[in-house]
Amino acid sequence: TEGGKGTNDVLRAAPRCAGASPAANSHELVEVGVRHQAAGDLDAAERCYLDAVQARATLPVAHFNLGTLQMARGEYSAAVETFARVTALQPTYATAWYNAGNAHFQL
């Protein structure tokens, strides 16, 4: 590999959830993401939500918060897909169905 960096080095160098502990679990990653989103730092929040999804793909709230972020950015098509993942994971998540409908309406 170029410069002596392997694939694992590149992955470790990728931006991660700022403000979370190195051993953060998926719930902590979501909580830190919520704080970033509330502060208006959508890029940092997105990294946290994506890290949470990577850590635990079956956590509906991680996908849900990512969907709300996508809606805040006007990324309605992506939000529809994200909320579909939420409702597939937890069919009784009423707010996810509601947000999916609102995102779809914006298309």
N, C-alpha and C positions, 0 to 999 in steps of 0.2 A: 504494500500500500504506500501511497505517496506520503512522504514526510514521517513515516513510521507510525501513522495513525491507522488503527484498524476500525472496522465498522462499529464496534462497541464504544470506542472513543468518540466517534462522531455522534452516536446516540446520546451518550452522557453529556456532550457539549450542547445538545439542543436545549432551547429555553424550557424551563420547567415552571411549576407553580411557585411564583415568588411569595415568600412569607409562610410557606408550609415547611414543616420539619422534613428532613431528608427521608425519614421513615414514615411519612404521613400515610394514613389509610384513606380509603375513598371518601369517607365521611368528612374527614378533616379537609381534604382537598376541595370538596364542595363548599364547606363553610368558609374557607379562605376565598374561594371564587365569589361567593355571595358578597363578602366584604369588598372585594375589588369592584364588582358590578355596582354595588351601592355607591361607591366612591366615583363611579363613572369611568373606571379603567376597564373597558370591555376587552381589550387585548389580553390583559393579565387574567381576567376572569375566564376567558375562553381557554387559556392554557391550563388553568386549574380544573375546569370542567372536563377537558379532554384527558387530562391526567387521571381524573377520577374514573372516567369511562374506561380508560386503559387498565386501571387497577381493578375495576369491577364492572364489567360490561352489563351486568344484570341489575345495576342500581338505578331504578327509574328516576330518582330525583336528580342525578347527574345529567341524564339526558334532558329532563324537563328544564333544568336551569339553562342548559345549552340552547334549548329551543327558545326560551324567553330572551336570551341574549341575541339570537339570530333575528327574532322579531324586532328587537330594539334597533338593530342595524338595518332593518328593512329587507332582510334576507328571507323572504317569505317562503320561497320554494324549499330552501334548506330547512326552515322551521317546520314545514308540513311533514317532511321526511323524519325529522327528529322527533316530533310529537307522535308520529306513527310508531316509532320504536318504543316510546313510553307506553302507549296504549297496548302494544303487543306484550310488553313486560308486565303491565298491571292494567288489565282491561277496565277496572273500576276507578281509575284515576280521572275523575270527572273534569278537573281543571285542564288536564292535558287534551281531552276531547274538545273542550271549549276553545282552547288556544289553537288547536289544529284547525277548527272551523274558522276562527278569525284570521289565521294565517292564510288559509285557502281562499277566503273571501278577498284578500288583498291581491291575489294573483291576477 
